Amino acid sequence: MSTFSYLRAVGKRHLEPVSGPDAAFEAMELLGAAAGLDRTALLLKKDEEVPADVAAKFASMTQRRLCGEPLQYILGTWDFCGFSYAVGPGVLIPRPETEELAFLCEAAIKRLRAKVVFDLCAGSGCIGLTLARLCPGTQVWLFEKYPQALTYLKKNVPEALHDRVHVVQADILKPPHHKLPTPDLIVSNPPYIETAALPGLSPEVLSEPHTALDGGADGLTFYRAIAAHWLPRLTQGGFAAFECGENQTEALCELFGGFGKMGAHRDLYGNGRFVTVEL
């Protein structure tokens, strides 16, 4: 007989070579997903026998993780700022440090009473949709180029936000359509890893789309396009915020410095991670 607690322990042991100190957490998440139970229900059932179909599903999910597939893709959803977003192959996985970017923008929206928000390279939509949820007076435009990511983005727009959220398939390396409204706030977490550095990334990160990672030879290709085509559209008194690599804040402050007051911010790990511009 395999109980829930036994399977969790076995899963933890199997996952340790891939997941290290996160093995127990990941085993809990995978078993909960296989059984359709949240953490509390799973703990309450710790001494109960696991149904055969649940055990088989857990074994399959564990094997996928051992093959290097990201936990988030296996689960199919991931939390960001307290909201759950659908994710999977073809879309960047939301990360804890990016939550700080969303909160920087939330504060700016409320302080400046911003009404129109542009989320460039929106991916799953986690930033823009979180801002739409946290700031009810906004109209949020989410721009994404790639069809796979757009599938998740559209799936993540709740019916309650359909009147305030606008999904646009667009390449931000090109100028925006002239019929778009004037944004009060622009936010973006674009690809910013140098092309030559991509092969050195972990296999798990390389499971994510290269198009969401590759920022060109120096990692700044998308920021240059934003400076050329998008920041000039920002309303006077507007605000822009960007995630970047830990060694890129100085270059971005130089690139965006002609637009307004610059700010560089560290993430929760103490690394330079965000640059803000206030006109």
C-alpha positions in Angstrom: 0.0 0.0 0.0 1.3 3.5 -0.9 0.0 6.3 1.2 0.2 10.0 0.3 3.0 10.6 2.8 5.0 7.6 1.5 4.7 8.8 -2.1 5.7 12.3 -1.1 8.9 10.9 0.5 9.7 8.7 -2.5 9.1 11.6 -4.9 11.4 13.9 -2.8 14.2 11.3 -2.9 13.8 10.8 -6.7 13.7 14.6 -7.3 16.7 15.5 -5.2 19.3 15.2 -8.1 17.3 17.6 -10.2 15.6 19.9 -7.6 18.1 19.9 -4.8 16.7 21.7 -1.7 13.4 22.3 -3.5 12.7 18.5 -3.9 10.3 18.3 -1.0 8.3 21.3 -2.2 8.2 20.0 -5.8 7.1 16.5 -4.7 4.3 18.1 -2.7 3.3 20.3 -5.7 3.3 17.4 -8.2 1.4 15.0 -5.9 -1.2 17.7 -5.2 -1.6 18.3 -8.9 -1.9 14.6 -9.6 -4.5 14.1 -7.0 -6.3 17.4 -7.5 -5.7 18.4 -3.9 -4.3 21.6 -2.3 -1.6 21.4 0.3 -3.9 21.3 3.3 -6.0 18.5 1.9 -2.9 16.6 0.9 -1.6 16.8 4.5 -4.9 15.7 5.9 -4.8 12.6 3.7 -1.2 11.7 4.5 -2.1 8.2 5.9 -4.7 7.4 3.2 -4.0 5.0 0.3 -3.3 6.7 -3.0 -5.6 5.6 -5.8 -3.7 3.7 -8.6 -4.5 6.3 -11.2 -3.2 9.2 -9.0 0.0 7.2 -8.3 0.5 6.6 -12.0 0.0 10.2 -12.8 2.4 11.3 -10.1 5.0 8.9 -11.4 4.6 10.3 -14.9 4.9 13.9 -13.7 7.9 13.1 -11.6 9.6 11.5 -14.6 9.0 14.6 -16.7 10.6 16.7 -14.0 13.6 14.3 -13.9 14.0 14.8 -17.6 14.5 18.5 -17.0 11.0 19.9 -17.8 10.3 22.9 -15.6 7.9 22.3 -12.7 5.7 25.2 -13.8 5.1 23.6 -17.2 4.2 20.3 -15.7 1.7 21.9 -13.3 0.3 24.1 -16.1 -0.1 27.1 -13.8 2.0 29.3 -11.6 1.3 32.0 -9.1 2.4 35.6 -9.6 1.5 38.4 -7.1 -1.2 36.1 -5.6 -2.9 35.3 -8.9 -2.6 32.1 -10.9 -1.5 32.2 -14.6 -1.5 29.4 -17.2 2.0 28.6 -18.4 3.5 25.9 -20.6 6.0 25.4 -23.4 6.4 28.5 -25.5 5.9 31.1 -22.8 8.3 32.6 -20.2 7.7 31.4 -16.6 6.8 34.2 -14.1 9.5 34.7 -11.6 9.4 36.2 -8.0 11.7 39.1 -8.9 9.4 40.2 -11.6 6.6 40.6 -9.0 8.6 43.6 -7.8 8.4 45.1 -11.2 4.6 44.8 -11.1 4.5 46.4 -7.6 6.7 49.3 -8.8 4.2 49.9 -11.6 1.2 49.6 -9.3 2.6 52.3 -7.0 3.3 54.6 -10.0 -0.2 54.0 -11.5 -1.9 55.0 -8.2 0.5 57.9 -7.6 0.2 59.3 -11.1 -3.4 58.2 -11.7 -2.3 56.5 -14.9 -5.2 55.3 -17.1 -3.5 53.6 -20.1 -0.9 50.9 -19.5 1.3 49.2 -22.2 2.9 45.8 -21.4 5.5 45.1 -24.0 6.7 41.5 -24.6 3.8 40.5 -22.4 4.3 36.7 -22.6 1.8 35.0 -20.2 0.4 38.5 -19.4 1.3 38.1 -15.8 2.5 41.7 -15.4 -0.2 43.6 -17.3 -3.0 41.4 -16.1 -1.8 41.8 -12.5 -1.8 45.6 -12.9 -5.3 45.4 -14.4 -6.5 43.5 -11.4 -4.7 45.8 -8.8 -5.7 49.0 -10.6 -9.3 48.9 -11.6 -9.3 52.3 -13.4 -6.8 51.3 -16.0 -7.0 50.2 -19.6 -4.2 47.7 -20.2 -2.8 46.8 -23.6 -0.7 43.7 -23.8 1.7 43.3 -26.8 3.1 39.8 -27.7 4.5 38.6 -31.0 4.6 34.8 -30.8 1.5 32.6 -31.3 2.3 30.0 -28.5 2.7 32.8 -25.9 -0.4 34.5 -27.2 -2.4 31.3 -26.6 -1.5 31.4 -22.9 -2.0 35.2 -22.7 -5.5 35.0 -24.1 -6.3 32.1 -21.8 -5.2 34.2 -18.8 -7.5 37.1 -19.5 -10.5 36.6 -17.1 -13.9 37.4 -18.5 -14.3 40.2 -15.8 -11.4 42.1 -17.5 -12.4 41.8 -21.1 -13.6 45.4 -21.2 -10.3 46.7 -19.9 -7.7 44.4 -21.3 -6.6 44.5 -25.0 -4.4 41.8 -26.4 -2.4 42.8 -29.5 -0.1 40.6 -31.6 2.8 42.9 -32.4 6.6 42.9 -32.7 7.9 45.6 -30.4 11.1 45.9 -32.5 8.8 47.8 -34.9 7.0 51.1 -34.4 3.6 50.9 -32.7 0.4 51.3 -34.8 -0.6 55.0 -35.0 -4.2 54.2 -33.9 -3.1 53.0 -30.4 -3.9 55.3 -27.4 -1.2 57.3 -25.7 0.2 55.3 -22.8 0.6 56.8 -19.3 2.8 53.9 -18.2 5.0 51.4 -20.1 6.3 48.2 -18.5 8.4 45.5 -20.1 10.3 42.4 -19.1 11.9 41.9 -22.6 14.5 39.3 -23.6 17.8 40.6 -22.2 20.3 37.7 -22.1 23.3 38.1 -24.5 23.1 35.6 -27.3 26.5 34.1 -26.6 25.5 33.4 -23.0 22.5 31.3 -23.8 24.3 28.0 -24.1 25.6 28.4 -20.6 22.1 28.6 -19.1 20.7 25.6 -17.1 18.8 23.0 -19.1 15.6 24.0 -17.2 15.9 27.6 -18.3 16.7 26.5 -21.9 13.3 24.7 -21.9 11.8 28.1 -22.0 11.5 29.8 -25.4 14.7 31.3 -26.7 12.7 34.1 -28.2 11.9 35.2 -24.6 15.5 35.0 -23.5 17.7 36.2 -26.4 18.3 39.9 -26.2 20.9 40.1 -29.0 24.6 40.4 -29.0 24.8 42.7 -26.0 21.4 41.9 -24.6 20.1 45.4 -25.3 18.3 45.0 -28.7 14.8 45.3 -27.3 15.6 48.2 -25.1 17.0 50.1 -28.1 13.7 49.5 -30.0 11.7 50.6 -27.0 13.8 53.8 -26.8 13.3 54.4 -30.5 9.7 53.5 -31.0 7.8 53.3 -27.8 9.1 55.7 -25.1 8.5 58.7 -27.5 4.8 57.8 -27.3 4.7 58.0 -23.5 2.6 60.9 -22.2 4.3 63.8 -20.5 4.4 63.0 -16.8 4.3 59.3 -17.6 6.3 56.4 -16.1 8.1 53.5 -17.6 9.7 50.5 -15.8 11.9 47.7 -17.2 13.4 44.5 -15.9 17.0 43.8 -17.0 20.1 41.8 -16.3 22.0 42.6 -13.1 24.9 44.2 -15.1 22.7 46.2 -17.5 21.2 49.0 -15.3 24.0 51.5 -16.0 23.7 50.9 -19.8 19.9 51.4 -19.6 20.2 54.5 -17.6 22.4 55.9 -20.3 20.1 54.7 -23.1 16.9 56.1 -21.5 18.5 59.1 -19.8 17.4 61.6 -22.3 13.7 60.9 -21.6 13.4 61.9 -18.0 14.3 61.2 -14.4 16.0 57.8 -14.1 16.0 55.3 -11.3 17.8 52.0 -10.8 16.4 49.4 -8.4 17.6 46.1 -6.8 15.6 42.9 -6.6 14.9 40.8 -3.5 18.3 39.1 -4.0 20.2 42.4 -4.0 21.0 42.4 -7.7 20.4 45.4 -10.0 17.3 44.4 -11.8 15.0 47.3 -12.7 15.3 50.6 -14.4 12.5 53.3 -14.2 12.0 56.5 -16.2 9.7 59.3 -15.2 9.0 62.0 -17.7 
